[in-house]
Amino acid sequence: MKKLKYVIILLIIIFIPSLNFSQQALNFKWGKTTRQDTLRGMLTPLRTSFDVTYYHLDIKIDPSKKSIEGYNRIKFKVVVPFQKMQIDLFPNMKVEKILFEDGTVSNYTREYGAVFITLPKKLKKGSEHFIDFYYSGKPQVAIRPPWDGGFTWKTDKAGNPWVVVTSQGTGASLWWPNKDHQSDEPDSMLLSVTIPPNLQDVSNGRLRSIDKLPNGWSTYNWFISAPINNYNVTVNIGKFAHFSDTYTSKDGDKLSLDYYVMPENLNKAKKQFKEVKKMLSAFEYYFGKYPFYKDGYKLIEAPHNGMEHQSAIAYGNRYLLGYVGRASSAVGLKFDFIIIHESAHEWWGNSVTSNDIADMWVHESFGAYAEALYVEYYWGHEEALKYINGKKQGIRNDKPIIGPFNVNKEGSGDMYNKGQLVLNTLRSVINNDSLWFSILRGIQKKYYHKTVDGIDIINYVNKKTGKDFNYFFEQYFRRITVPEIFVIVTKKGDETNIRYRWKTDVADFRMPVKVTTSKNKYEFIYPTIEWNSLIIKGLDPADFKAAENLFYIKTKIIRQYIDPQSSIKIN
């Protein structure tokens, strides 16, 4: 009777996991989509009919009035014939007038942040034109920069104006008119910023000139030679102390390094910013050369934590290690988080850019993973694994990492911490570091200064590995639940039977994982959602573990022992 009872219990343990799993992630609802969402996020014919080639944003910023006025010259090439186009500008900003290239006034209507412009004639395919979009107003104020968009109007310790802008996610059209969609970057851009006397403006690219005006104001003219995301365009107005340095790449190219900080922090900055060269060396090794040599590298002190503005990175880590002095692991206090993370975006986000912000994991997951590679470069792989696994406590699994498309909505903030762990898992699954790092460098080379869809990155991984990892990204980035490996380890005499399967949302999930086949020896097994088994000699169930430092998974392990004299079979 006891033997029968034991067998029944064992059968229940084995077969209960075969029941249907929770569908919470599969049926995740993103909420109601509004007309405003689609106007910002969807590529309608009013946007796809033209390709932006150049912006000249010429504006006056008055800190005393917290206002902007000026115009943006928008040059574009006609993709298909059209007469009506959409340019974006937040509704609180006033449209003064819109002129076609011949000086003709163009009519327009507005709906939310979309400005629908009717040109004086229908434009022919392949032709090139421009409009001058004049505007003015008081842009919205950032409540919690850099996490929400807007201007930050501050004063420094000496009482001088200190003005910056952040617009990622919220949209660059909160302060200047543009085609506010990540899929279309200008080939180059001129940014002219007129500011009050005795102040400086530091923006993206190279400073071409400073024009002194009769009223004492000055216009700073910055030229950006590379394609740039609209949200990366920036102004930093204040009274800065400036110092510079040079980094030499592996092939001998010289990169200018320019630093702009509050005068009272100059000595701190000279010490803290030495890490920039270390960062450039590490990331050149893993990803290839810094992508914007022509435009240089700048680090600019900001009154918020930081932002990856292309070639003009905002720095606000208070000259502390970790993230404003804190980290989720001891090794995280060995470096300045903002310098490393925001600079990583020069490769992941600025050079290689997602078309839709639903795919912002291309920016943030790789950007976060770059932090761990920086640790690995200087302190070794084991320390990098400690850094990566320290991020687990910050994961919420609240919604999918890949967001809904065409509605200007990002996925979960887990794209940082979870994304980093998932990429480390992918590296462990590929199990070939030479191949893995060639994939990272290959993505940077293939999509250098380009916009991509997330599926392009996934397809690239599939092609280079010769394997189909669609199931992997589907589970980790489109679903909420973490893959759980369910294992029953039964020892009878000298034989240990390991029965295992995946519990996941994705039906064909088949990720290999390393487990112990003897004490402290890890080897791959190849679970699916069906039960598989393995007989091992001499393994004590107490010594069975999965390599959870290499794979972001959950484990459920049942360990049991059977009397060798018993007639109970374990296979």
Buried (B, 14 or more C-beta within 10 A) or exposed (E): EEEEEBEEEBEEBBEEBEEEBEEEBBEBEBEEBEEBBBBBBBBEEBBBBBBBBBBBBBBBBBBEEBBBBBBBBBBBBBBEEBEBBBBBBBBEBEBEEBBBBEEEEBEBEEEBBBBBBEBBEEBEEEEBBBBBBBBBBBBBEBEEBBBBBBBBBBEBEEEBBBBBBBBBBBBBBBBBBBBBBBBBBBBBBBBBBBBBEEBBBBBBBBBEEEEEEEEEBBBBBBBBBBBBBBBBBBBBBBBBBBEEBEBEBEEEEEBBBBBBBBBEBBEBBBEBBEBBBBBBBBBBEBBBBBBBBBBBBBBBBBBBBBBBBBBBBBBBBBBBBBBBEEBBBEBBBBBBBBBBBBBBBBBBBBBBBBBBBBBBBBBBBBBBBBBBBBBBBBBEEEBBBBBBBBBBEEBEBEBBBBBBBBBBBBBBBBBBBBBBBBBBBBBBBBEEEEBBBEBBBBBBEEBBBEBBBBEBBBBBBBEBBEEEBBBBBBBBBBBBBBBBBBBBBBBBEEBBBBBBBBBBBBEEBBBEBBBBBBEEEBEEBEBBBEBEEBEBEEBBBEBBBBBBBBBBBEBEBBBBBBEEEEEEEBE
